Amino acid sequence: MRRPSWVPEGTDLDKPNAARVYDYYLGGSHNFEVDREMARKALALWPELPQIMRSNRAFLRRAVTFLAEQGVTRFLDIGSGIPTFGAVHEIARAIRPEAKVVYVDRDPVAVAHSRLLLEGDPASSVVQADLRDVDDLMARPEVTELLAEGEPVAVLLVAVAHFVSDDEDPCKLIGVIRDALRPGSALVLSHASLEGRPDQAEDHQKLYRMTPTPLTMRTHEQITAMFAGFDLVEPGVVYLPQWRPDQPESVGEHPERMTGVAGVGFRP
Ligand SMILES: C[S@@+](CC[C@H](N)C(=O)[O-])C[C@H]1O[C@@H](n2cnc3c(N)ncnc32)[C@H](O)[C@@H]1O
């Protein structure tokens, strides 16, 4: 197969990658047949997956739009995946052309694709770092420079904190980030939860045994606790489609089926 221009040299085209599988679910074009094959296997177990991931991505779009409208121009997107389909810099710049974004992911494949995609964009950068090593992440020059500019920064933890186990203490990690933020900064967080879908627990276990990345489902209460030290904006922590929908009818009858909750809070 010919290597497309967004694929770094040395990429193993025969091995599926989670970020490219995700891109496929979103309807993006940055994926290979091996990724689509993996996606089809997962779909057989959980047919609603693409809808869930699109619902998560639609939350990200609404949250970034909301913050840009509030005047936020600096974004730190942790666990960004490949910024292709509705990426933060595109959404934010539609309202704030001066918006700057630092993308962070632990996955070297996602980072390599992201670097090629964002080549030549002076107002965005890509960092390979792990949320679980938060001191290292917050000490990276791209991150310290963004924080030192004197502007409020929106930190995005969208569909990533569920990859942090209870032992690794996500609330503590988020607390370290929060303490580095100036007033007016924001936290945007979405997180998987099966609280509204207890019937899915077994299929979910099967699905994630197929992948190398374990997922910790949490309750609404546990996820709300991640906003400690932030003032939640209305409507608080809710199922993904319920967070400031574009139209009331886009919430649908069963928002709990999107198996994720989300919220946005400001640092007072
Ligand atoms: C489901 S994707 C979410 C992508 C994007 N934030 C969104 O919601 O559309 C999760 C991403 O988080 C990354 N990730 C998982 N654990 C991480 C960690 N501990 N530190 C940084 N990134 C992580 C994965 O590599 C993957 O690209």
PDBQT file of the ligand as one rigid body, heavy atoms in Angstrom, charges set to zero:
ROOT
HETATM    1  C1  LIG A 301     -11.400   7.960  22.861  1.00  0.00    +0.000 C 
HETATM    2  S1  LIG A 301     -10.022   8.926  22.367  1.00  0.00    +0.000 S 
HETATM    3  C2  LIG A 301     -10.643  10.565  22.617  1.00  0.00    +0.000 C 
HETATM    4  C3  LIG A 301     -10.162  11.568  21.587  1.00  0.00    +0.000 C 
HETATM    5  C4  LIG A 301     -10.739  12.989  21.764  1.00  0.00    +0.000 C 
HETATM    6  N1  LIG A 301     -10.384  13.538  23.053  1.00  0.00    +0.000 N 
HETATM    7  C5  LIG A 301     -12.250  12.989  21.622  1.00  0.00    +0.000 C 
HETATM    8  O1  LIG A 301     -12.929  12.888  22.650  1.00  0.00    +0.000 OA
HETATM    9  O2  LIG A 301     -12.757  13.043  20.499  1.00  0.00    +0.000 OA
HETATM   10  C6  LIG A 301      -8.909   8.763  23.756  1.00  0.00    +0.000 C 
HETATM   11  C7  LIG A 301      -7.487   9.245  23.492  1.00  0.00    +0.000 C 
HETATM   12  O3  LIG A 301      -6.843   9.370  24.765  1.00  0.00    +0.000 OA
HETATM   13  C8  LIG A 301      -5.515   8.894  24.650  1.00  0.00    +0.000 C 
HETATM   14  N2  LIG A 301      -5.084   8.496  26.003  1.00  0.00    +0.000 N 
HETATM   15  C9  LIG A 301      -5.499   7.421  26.725  1.00  0.00    +0.000 A 
HETATM   16  N3  LIG A 301      -4.910   7.421  27.933  1.00  0.00    +0.000 NA
HETATM   17  C10 LIG A 301      -4.099   8.508  27.980  1.00  0.00    +0.000 A 
HETATM   18  C11 LIG A 301      -3.215   9.036  28.967  1.00  0.00    +0.000 A 
HETATM   19  N4  LIG A 301      -3.039   8.409  30.134  1.00  0.00    +0.000 N 
HETATM   20  N5  LIG A 301      -2.544  10.176  28.683  1.00  0.00    +0.000 NA
HETATM   21  C12 LIG A 301      -2.708  10.803  27.480  1.00  0.00    +0.000 A 
HETATM   22  N6  LIG A 301      -3.515  10.344  26.507  1.00  0.00    +0.000 NA
HETATM   23  C13 LIG A 301      -4.210   9.205  26.744  1.00  0.00    +0.000 A 
HETATM   24  C14 LIG A 301      -5.607   7.755  23.665  1.00  0.00    +0.000 C 
HETATM   25  O4  LIG A 301      -4.340   7.497  23.071  1.00  0.00    +0.000 OA
HETATM   26  C15 LIG A 301      -6.643   8.285  22.668  1.00  0.00    +0.000 C 
HETATM   27  O5  LIG A 301      -6.031   8.987  21.598  1.00  0.00    +0.000 OA
ENDROOT
TORSDOF 0
